[in-house]
Amino acid sequence: MMVLGVALVGTGQTQENAQEAKAVFNKANHELNEAWAAVKKALPEADFSTLKEDQYKWLAYRDHLATTPQFSGAKVEGEVPMDSPYYFKAAADFTPQRTQWLLGLIRDWKDDTLTGLWSDSIGGTIEIVEKDGYLYFSIECVRGPTSHNGQIVGTAVWNQTIGWFSDKGRDKEKTDETNLSFILRGKKLEIVGANTGYYHGARAYFDGEYVRVQPLNVKAQTKVVKAAKSGEVPEE
């Protein structure tokens, strides 16, 4: 049993469906542990040491959210016990995105473009189509126990490892310019924003380290490019 993939479960009374909920959690946690072992084997020691610190932070973040009624679905006030089926279900829901993120660190995509679905494993995703020196993108995020959310689409100028987006002139009523920088470092794409609050809730920042986790089919790519060029978030 690997400590970096297992949350401590407290003692106390549980509901009738606790065993089923815990089984789902254990399965998700097992897959997380397998991904962790693969990453440990593949990464240089220095990179893995840095990742270990990040993994502890992610576990704390997951367990914090999974013990809040907002995410667990428990109709209670205060913190949800970690031996509760509500916790197990919420934690199991959060875990696969981290598993995908870890595997993305060592995945060979067989291409040199950034086209695909990227995740930061804590509620943020980016769909990207790289084409002719541009990144056509759509970013969505849900952050924190209060579920603040945000979304922005656009086109960034891309030069090998650095990209830059500006919404200047997009909305005549918006006076503050919003910027996003895209910085590729190995398998991670770092996003740093300035004046992005127009596009998200108070805590739903776009900033983070994203890793490519899935490809985008032709239909999805067409949708991203169309939205990015228009600057309008597409309807689902």
C-alpha positions as CSV (number, residue, x, y, z in Angstrom):
1,M,0.0,0.0,0.0
2,M,1.5,3.3,-1.1
3,V,1.1,6.3,1.2
4,L,1.0,8.8,-1.7
5,G,-2.2,7.3,-3.0
6,V,-4.1,6.4,0.2
7,A,-6.1,8.7,2.3
8,L,-6.3,8.0,6.0
9,V,-9.8,6.8,7.0
10,G,-11.1,7.6,10.4
11,T,-13.2,5.4,12.7
12,G,-16.8,5.7,13.6
13,Q,-20.3,4.9,12.4
14,T,-20.9,4.4,8.6
15,Q,-24.0,4.1,6.4
16,E,-25.2,0.9,4.9
17,N,-23.7,1.6,1.5
18,A,-20.3,2.4,3.0
19,Q,-18.7,-0.8,1.8
20,E,-19.8,-0.2,-1.8
21,A,-18.6,3.4,-1.7
22,K,-15.3,2.4,-0.2
23,A,-14.8,-0.3,-2.8
24,V,-15.2,2.3,-5.6
25,F,-12.7,4.5,-3.8
26,N,-10.2,1.7,-3.3
27,K,-10.4,0.9,-7.1
28,A,-9.7,4.5,-8.0
29,N,-6.9,4.7,-5.4
30,H,-5.4,1.5,-6.7
31,E,-5.2,2.9,-10.3
32,L,-3.7,6.1,-8.8
33,N,-1.0,4.0,-7.1
34,E,-0.2,2.1,-10.3
35,A,0.2,5.4,-12.1
36,W,2.4,6.7,-9.3
37,A,4.7,3.6,-9.5
38,A,5.0,4.0,-13.3
39,V,6.0,7.7,-12.9
40,K,8.5,6.9,-10.2
41,K,10.1,4.4,-12.4
42,A,10.3,6.7,-15.4
43,L,11.2,10.1,-14.0
44,P,14.7,11.2,-13.0
45,E,15.2,11.2,-9.2
46,A,15.2,15.0,-8.9
47,D,12.0,15.4,-10.9
48,F,10.3,12.7,-8.9
49,S,11.3,14.3,-5.6
50,T,9.6,17.6,-6.7
51,L,6.6,15.7,-7.8
52,K,6.3,13.9,-4.5
53,E,5.8,17.3,-2.7
54,D,3.2,18.2,-5.3
55,Q,1.4,14.9,-4.7
56,Y,1.1,15.4,-1.0
57,K,-0.5,18.8,-1.7
58,W,-2.9,17.3,-4.2
59,L,-4.0,14.6,-1.7
60,A,-4.6,17.2,0.9
61,Y,-6.6,19.2,-1.6
62,R,-8.7,16.2,-2.7
63,D,-9.4,15.2,0.9
64,H,-10.4,18.7,1.8
65,L,-12.9,19.0,-1.0
66,A,-14.2,15.4,-0.4
67,T,-15.1,16.3,3.2
68,T,-17.2,19.3,2.3
69,P,-20.9,18.9,1.8
70,Q,-20.7,20.9,-1.4
71,F,-18.7,18.2,-3.2
72,S,-19.7,15.1,-1.2
73,G,-23.4,15.7,-1.4
74,A,-23.9,15.1,2.3
75,K,-26.8,17.0,3.8
76,V,-24.9,18.0,6.9
77,E,-23.3,21.0,8.4
78,G,-19.5,21.1,8.9
79,E,-16.9,18.6,7.8
80,V,-17.9,15.2,6.4
81,P,-16.2,12.3,8.3
82,M,-13.5,10.4,6.3
83,D,-15.1,7.1,7.1
84,S,-18.4,8.2,5.5
85,P,-19.6,6.9,2.1
86,Y,-20.0,10.5,1.1
87,Y,-16.3,11.1,1.5
88,F,-15.4,7.8,-0.4
89,K,-17.7,8.7,-3.3
90,A,-16.4,12.3,-3.6
91,A,-12.7,11.2,-3.3
92,A,-13.2,8.5,-5.9
93,D,-14.7,11.1,-8.3
94,F,-11.7,13.4,-7.9
95,T,-9.0,10.7,-8.2
96,P,-9.1,9.7,-11.9
97,Q,-8.2,13.1,-13.1
98,R,-5.0,12.9,-11.0
99,T,-4.3,9.4,-12.4
100,Q,-4.6,10.8,-15.9
101,W,-2.4,13.7,-15.1
102,L,0.4,11.5,-13.7
103,L,0.3,9.2,-16.7
104,G,0.4,12.2,-19.0
105,L,3.8,13.0,-17.5
106,I,5.3,9.9,-19.1
107,R,3.1,9.3,-22.1
108,D,4.6,9.4,-25.6
109,W,2.2,11.2,-27.9
110,K,4.1,10.4,-31.1
111,D,3.7,14.0,-32.3
112,D,5.1,17.5,-31.8
113,T,1.9,19.5,-31.4
114,L,0.0,20.5,-28.4
115,T,-3.4,19.5,-29.8
116,G,-5.4,17.6,-27.2
117,L,-7.2,17.8,-23.9
118,W,-5.0,19.1,-21.0
119,S,-5.7,18.9,-17.3
120,D,-4.2,20.4,-14.1
121,S,-5.9,17.6,-12.0
122,I,-7.6,20.1,-9.7
123,G,-10.6,21.1,-11.8
124,G,-9.0,22.9,-14.7
125,T,-9.0,21.7,-18.3
126,I,-7.9,23.1,-21.6
127,E,-8.8,22.0,-25.1
128,I,-6.0,23.0,-27.5
129,V,-5.6,23.0,-31.3
130,E,-2.1,24.0,-32.4
131,K,-2.0,25.1,-36.0
132,D,0.1,27.5,-38.1
133,G,1.8,29.2,-35.2
134,Y,-1.3,29.6,-33.1
135,L,-3.0,27.9,-30.1
136,Y,-6.7,27.8,-30.4
137,F,-7.9,27.1,-26.9
138,S,-10.9,26.7,-24.6
139,I,-10.3,26.7,-20.9
140,E,-12.8,25.6,-18.2
141,C,-12.3,25.3,-14.5
142,V,-14.2,24.6,-11.3
143,R,-12.3,25.6,-8.1
144,G,-12.7,25.1,-4.4
145,P,-15.5,24.0,-2.1
146,T,-17.7,26.8,-3.2
147,S,-17.5,25.6,-6.9
148,H,-16.4,28.9,-8.4
149,N,-16.2,28.4,-12.1
150,G,-14.7,30.1,-15.2
151,Q,-14.4,29.7,-18.9
152,I,-12.5,31.5,-21.6
153,V,-11.8,30.8,-25.3
154,G,-9.3,32.5,-27.6
155,T,-6.3,32.4,-29.9
156,A,-2.8,32.6,-28.6
157,V,0.3,33.4,-30.7
158,W,2.6,30.4,-30.3
159,N,6.4,30.3,-30.8
160,Q,7.9,26.8,-30.1
161,T,7.6,26.9,-26.2
162,I,5.9,30.2,-25.4
163,G,2.4,31.5,-26.2
164,W,0.6,34.8,-25.6
165,F,-3.1,35.7,-25.6
166,S,-4.7,39.1,-25.3
167,D,-8.4,40.0,-25.4
168,K,-7.7,43.6,-26.3
169,G,-10.4,44.9,-28.6
170,R,-12.7,41.9,-28.2
171,D,-15.3,43.6,-26.0
172,K,-15.6,47.4,-26.3
173,E,-17.2,47.7,-22.9
174,K,-14.3,45.8,-21.2
175,T,-11.6,48.4,-20.3
176,D,-9.0,46.1,-18.7
177,E,-6.9,43.9,-21.0
178,T,-6.8,40.2,-20.1
179,N,-3.6,38.2,-20.9
180,L,-2.6,34.6,-20.7
181,S,0.8,33.2,-21.1
182,F,1.5,29.6,-22.2
183,I,4.9,28.2,-21.2
184,L,5.8,24.6,-22.2
185,R,8.3,22.9,-19.9
186,G,8.7,19.3,-20.8
187,K,5.3,17.6,-20.6
188,K,3.8,20.5,-18.5
189,L,2.1,23.5,-20.0
190,E,2.2,26.4,-17.4
191,I,-0.6,28.9,-17.7
192,V,-0.2,32.4,-16.0
193,G,-3.0,34.9,-16.3
194,A,-3.4,38.7,-15.8
195,N,-6.7,40.5,-15.2
196,T,-8.7,37.3,-15.8
197,G,-11.4,37.9,-13.3
198,Y,-13.8,39.0,-16.0
199,Y,-14.0,35.4,-17.1
200,H,-14.4,33.5,-13.8
201,G,-15.6,33.5,-10.2
202,A,-13.5,34.9,-7.4
203,R,-11.3,31.9,-6.9
204,A,-11.6,30.1,-10.3
205,Y,-8.2,31.1,-11.6
206,F,-6.9,29.6,-14.8
207,D,-3.3,29.5,-13.6
208,G,-1.7,26.1,-13.2
209,E,0.4,23.3,-14.6
210,Y,-1.5,21.4,-17.2
211,V,-0.6,18.0,-18.7
212,R,-2.0,16.5,-21.9
213,V,-4.3,13.6,-21.0
214,Q,-6.4,12.9,-24.1
215,P,-6.4,13.5,-27.9
216,L,-9.1,15.6,-29.6
217,N,-11.1,14.2,-32.5
218,V,-11.7,16.2,-35.6
219,K,-15.2,17.3,-34.5
220,A,-13.9,18.6,-31.2
221,Q,-11.0,20.4,-32.9
222,T,-13.3,22.1,-35.3
223,K,-15.5,23.3,-32.4
224,V,-12.5,24.6,-30.5
225,V,-11.1,26.5,-33.5
226,K,-14.5,28.1,-34.3
227,A,-15.0,29.2,-30.7
228,A,-11.5,30.5,-30.4
229,K,-11.8,32.6,-33.5
230,S,-15.1,34.1,-32.5
231,G,-14.2,34.6,-28.8
232,E,-17.6,33.2,-27.8
233,V,-18.0,30.2,-25.5
234,P,-19.9,27.5,-27.4
235,E,-23.2,26.2,-26.0
236,E,-23.3,22.6,-25.0
